[in-house]
Amino acid sequence: MAESRRPTRSDKILWIARLERRFHAWRERGARRRGRTPSVAAFPGYGSERWVRVLARVVIPPVGRDKGEYAGIRGWRSFAAIPVAYGQVRVMVGGETHDVVADRGGVVDVVLPATLEPGWQTLTAQVEGGQTTTLRVFIVSDGARFGVVSDIDDTVMVTAIPRPMLAAWNSFVVNEHARQPVPGMSVLLERVTREHPGAPLVYLSTGSWNVAPTLTRFLRRHLFPSGAMLLTDWGPTHDRWFRSGRAHKSTNLNRLAQEFPDIRWLLIGDDGQADDAIYTEFAGAHPGNVAAVAIRRLTPAEAVLAGGRTAVNDHSAASVPWVSGDDGAELLDRLEEAGVVRPGVG
């Protein structure tokens, strides 16, 4: 007689993941019966002169937003959008048409061949023959040798995201008008990107794709330079209640190193999450791809609310300039002292 197996934690999480998929499928069927149609939510991507990484999501927007206005959704309404699993999307790149399929969360993250000029370029996409959506991608020149990767939460925007209740409040209720930028960070990023014309800027965050419209408006409102945005999809997987934010960041950093082997990145983060440890590991593994690391120190109050600091004390293995400061202005001063940024520019 076969011995019965006690359900494991992984079995329970897998069951929740399946339930989530069934719930969204039920919502999608109901929305379609009421005549609502899917659209493409576009996110800023990036690419080289030979390929582009297209980032988007297939969703059925909340009632009243069915006409390609997903980018205007605010607060909790962004989480009311229904993800369309395995939606078929037609992407037009430089006169070529490509048919791609979203994942089970409706997310499109694909690399397509393309021949485009360096700088910001526009693509178009549509789902089920609906309204055409414009996607923006930053094309990195073959001659680029410098780039910037920046965290968002508590690095450019004060959120104290590790606190579950405040994280929910920030994500579901508060719009970009109520969020506060970290002082001096927009000046730092603008200064660095201006000093390196054509340098790619990537905002790498553990935030959900649902809040991308809010983050985009926030960055624009507070004069942060435009950049590609790499977020993640919340929800259970086969073995976790929530996707690993640390794995998301590490995976994308390693991917950038492979895609742009000649670029050295300035990595910017804070000491309230795992940025310091992630950057330490990456710099140790890819020292030739790191120009410097800049870590924003949380205020004492922010550190308490964030559950403490996670700074790494020994960065000697990284062999790259490593600076820290309370805000963008102090980080800029430290980067000038380290010779990463030229003094007196601007």
C-alpha positions in Angstrom: 0.0 0.0 0.0 1.4 3.4 -1.0 2.4 5.6 1.9 0.4 8.8 2.0 2.5 12.0 1.8 1.9 14.9 4.1 1.2 18.2 2.1 4.2 20.5 2.2 4.5 24.2 2.3 5.3 24.2 -1.4 2.1 22.2 -2.1 0.0 24.8 -0.2 1.6 27.7 -2.1 1.1 26.0 -5.4 -2.5 25.6 -4.6 -2.8 29.3 -3.8 -1.1 30.1 -7.1 -3.6 28.0 -9.0 -6.5 29.6 -7.1 -5.1 33.0 -8.1 -5.0 32.1 -11.8 -8.6 30.7 -11.6 -9.8 33.9 -9.9 -8.3 36.1 -12.6 -9.7 33.8 -15.3 -13.2 34.1 -13.8 -12.8 37.9 -13.6 -11.7 38.0 -17.3 -14.7 35.9 -18.4 -17.1 38.2 -16.6 -15.5 41.3 -18.0 -15.6 40.0 -21.6 -19.3 39.1 -21.2 -19.9 42.7 -20.3 -18.2 43.8 -23.5 -14.9 45.0 -22.0 -11.8 44.4 -24.1 -8.1 44.0 -23.3 -5.5 46.6 -24.0 -1.7 46.9 -23.7 -0.2 48.7 -20.8 3.2 49.9 -22.1 6.3 50.2 -19.9 9.6 51.9 -21.0 12.1 49.3 -22.2 15.6 49.3 -23.7 17.7 47.7 -26.4 20.8 47.8 -28.5 21.2 48.8 -32.1 20.3 45.2 -33.0 17.5 44.2 -30.6 14.9 45.6 -28.2 13.5 44.3 -24.9 9.8 45.0 -25.0 8.0 45.4 -21.7 4.3 45.6 -21.4 1.2 44.0 -19.8 -2.1 42.8 -21.3 -4.9 43.9 -19.0 -8.6 44.7 -19.1 -8.6 48.1 -17.4 -11.1 49.1 -14.7 -14.5 50.4 -15.8 -14.2 53.8 -17.5 -10.6 53.1 -18.7 -11.3 50.8 -21.6 -9.9 53.2 -24.3 -6.2 52.8 -23.9 -6.0 55.0 -20.8 -4.3 52.6 -18.5 -1.5 55.1 -17.9 -4.0 57.5 -16.3 -5.1 55.0 -13.6 -4.3 56.2 -10.1 -4.0 54.6 -6.6 -5.9 51.4 -5.9 -7.6 51.4 -9.3 -4.3 50.2 -10.9 -4.8 46.9 -9.0 -8.4 46.6 -10.2 -7.1 46.0 -13.8 -7.6 42.3 -14.8 -4.4 40.6 -16.1 -5.1 38.6 -19.3 -3.1 35.4 -19.2 -1.3 34.4 -22.4 -2.7 37.3 -24.3 -1.5 37.5 -27.9 0.1 40.8 -28.7 1.2 42.1 -32.1 4.3 44.3 -31.8 5.5 46.5 -34.7 9.2 47.3 -34.7 10.8 49.4 -37.4 8.3 48.2 -40.0 8.5 44.6 -38.9 5.6 42.8 -37.2 6.1 40.3 -34.4 3.4 38.2 -32.7 4.3 37.5 -29.0 2.5 35.9 -26.1 2.2 37.3 -22.6 2.9 35.1 -19.5 0.2 33.9 -17.1 0.3 37.2 -15.3 -0.3 39.1 -18.6 3.3 40.4 -18.7 5.1 40.7 -22.0 8.9 40.6 -21.6 10.5 39.6 -24.9 13.6 40.4 -26.9 12.9 41.2 -30.6 15.4 41.8 -33.4 15.5 45.4 -34.5 17.7 48.0 -36.2 17.1 51.3 -34.5 19.1 54.5 -34.0 20.5 55.2 -30.5 18.2 57.2 -28.1 14.5 57.0 -27.3 12.5 55.3 -30.0 8.8 54.3 -30.3 7.2 51.0 -31.1 3.6 50.1 -31.3 1.6 47.2 -30.0 -2.0 46.0 -30.0 -3.9 43.0 -28.7 -6.8 41.3 -30.4 -6.9 43.9 -33.1 -7.8 46.7 -30.6 -6.4 50.2 -30.2 -2.7 50.7 -30.9 -0.5 51.5 -27.9 2.8 53.2 -28.2 5.8 51.8 -26.4 9.1 53.7 -25.7 12.5 52.0 -25.7 15.9 53.5 -25.1 18.4 52.2 -27.7 21.9 52.0 -26.3 24.7 52.9 -28.7 27.3 50.3 -29.4 29.9 52.9 -28.2 28.3 53.4 -24.8 30.6 52.6 -21.9 28.7 54.0 -18.9 25.2 53.4 -17.5 23.1 53.9 -14.3 21.0 51.4 -12.4 18.9 53.0 -9.7 16.5 51.5 -7.1 13.2 53.5 -6.6 11.7 52.8 -3.2 13.6 54.8 -0.5 16.3 55.6 -3.0 14.5 58.2 -5.2 11.1 58.1 -3.5 10.5 58.0 0.2 8.2 55.0 0.8 9.6 52.7 3.6 8.4 49.9 1.4 9.5 47.0 3.8 6.6 47.9 6.1 3.6 45.8 4.8 0.9 48.2 6.0 2.5 51.3 4.6 3.5 49.5 1.5 -0.1 48.7 0.9 -1.1 52.3 1.6 1.5 53.7 -0.8 0.6 51.2 -3.5 -3.2 51.1 -3.3 -4.3 54.5 -2.0 -1.7 57.3 -2.3 -1.1 58.8 -5.7 2.1 60.4 -7.0 1.1 63.9 -5.7 1.4 62.7 -2.1 4.7 60.9 -2.5 8.0 62.7 -1.5 11.2 62.5 -3.5 14.5 61.9 -1.7 16.2 65.3 -1.7 18.8 65.8 -4.3 18.4 62.5 -6.1 16.9 63.9 -9.3 19.8 66.3 -9.5 22.3 63.5 -9.0 20.7 61.3 -11.8 20.3 64.3 -14.1 24.0 65.3 -13.5 25.3 61.8 -14.1 23.3 61.2 -17.3 24.1 64.6 -18.7 27.8 64.0 -18.1 27.5 60.8 -20.1 25.3 61.5 -23.1 23.6 58.4 -24.4 24.1 56.5 -21.1 21.3 54.1 -20.4 19.3 54.7 -17.1 17.5 51.7 -15.7 15.1 52.0 -12.7 15.2 48.6 -11.1 12.7 48.1 -8.3 10.8 45.3 -6.5 7.6 47.2 -7.0 4.7 45.7 -8.9 4.0 46.4 -12.5 0.6 47.7 -11.4 2.2 50.8 -10.0 4.2 51.6 -13.1 1.9 54.4 -14.2 2.1 56.1 -10.8 5.9 55.7 -10.7 6.2 57.1 -14.2 4.2 60.2 -13.3 6.1 60.6 -10.1 9.5 60.6 -11.8 8.2 63.0 -14.5 6.7 65.4 -11.9 9.9 65.6 -9.9 12.2 66.0 -12.9 13.9 62.7 -12.8 15.5 61.7 -16.2 13.6 59.2 -18.2 14.8 55.6 -18.0 13.7 52.0 -18.6 11.7 50.5 -15.8 12.2 46.9 -14.5 9.5 46.0 -12.0 8.1 42.6 -11.0 4.8 40.8 -10.8 3.4 40.2 -7.3 1.7 37.0 -6.2 2.4 33.4 -5.3 4.6 31.1 -7.4 5.1 27.3 -7.2 7.2 27.6 -4.1 6.8 31.1 -2.6 4.0 33.3 -1.3 5.5 36.3 -3.1 8.2 36.5 -5.8 11.7 37.2 -4.5 12.6 40.8 -4.8 16.3 40.0 -4.3 16.2 37.4 -7.0 14.5 39.9 -9.4 17.2 42.5 -8.9 20.1 40.0 -9.1 18.7 38.4 -12.2 18.3 41.6 -14.0 21.7 43.0 -13.0 23.3 39.8 -14.4 21.3 40.1 -17.5 22.4 43.7 -18.1 26.0 42.6 -17.7 25.5 39.9 -20.4 23.6 42.2 -22.7 26.1 45.1 -22.4 29.5 43.6 -21.6 31.3 46.8 -22.3 29.2 49.1 -20.0 30.3 49.9 -16.5 27.3 50.7 -14.3 26.8 53.2 -11.5 24.6 51.3 -9.0 22.4 53.4 -6.7 20.4 52.0 -3.9 19.7 52.3 -0.1 20.6 50.5 3.0 17.0 49.7 4.1 16.5 46.7 1.8 19.0 44.3 0.3 20.6 46.7 -2.3 23.9 46.8 -0.5 24.2 43.0 -0.4 23.0 42.6 -4.0 25.4 45.2 -5.3 28.3 43.7 -3.3 27.6 40.3 -4.8 27.3 41.7 -8.3 30.4 43.8 -8.1 32.4 40.9 -6.8 31.2 38.7 -9.7 31.4 41.4 -12.4 34.0 44.1 -11.3 34.5 45.1 -14.9 30.9 46.0 -15.2 30.7 48.3 -12.2 31.9 51.9 -12.2 30.8 52.6 -8.6 28.2 51.9 -6.0 26.3 54.7 -4.2 24.1 53.8 -1.2 21.7 56.2 0.4 21.6 55.9 4.2 18.1 56.0 5.6 17.3 58.5 8.3 17.0 56.9 11.8 13.2 57.1 11.7 13.1 55.5 8.2 15.5 52.8 9.4 13.3 51.9 12.3 10.2 51.8 10.2 12.0 49.7 7.6 13.1 47.2 10.2 16.7 48.2 10.4 19.6 48.7 8.1 21.0 46.0 5.9 24.4 47.5 5.0 27.4 45.3 4.3 30.4 46.4 6.3 33.1 44.9 4.0 33.2 46.0 0.4 36.9 45.2 -0.2 36.1 42.2 -2.5 34.2 44.5 -4.8 37.3 46.6 -5.8 35.2 49.5 -7.0 34.5 52.9 -5.5 31.8 52.6 -2.8 30.2 55.7 -1.3 27.2 56.4 1.0 25.3 59.5 2.0 22.1 60.7 3.5 20.7 62.2 0.2 21.4 62.9 -3.4 23.5 65.9 -2.7 25.8 64.1 -0.3 26.1 61.1 -2.7 27.0 63.4 -5.5 29.8 65.0 -3.3 31.2 61.5 -2.5 31.1 60.5 -6.1 33.0 63.6 -7.1 35.6 62.8 -4.4 35.9 59.3 -5.7 36.5 60.6 -9.3 33.3 59.0 -10.6 31.7 62.3 -11.4 33.7 65.3 -12.6 33.5 68.2 -10.1 32.0 71.5 -11.0 30.0 70.3 -14.0 26.7 72.2 -14.5 
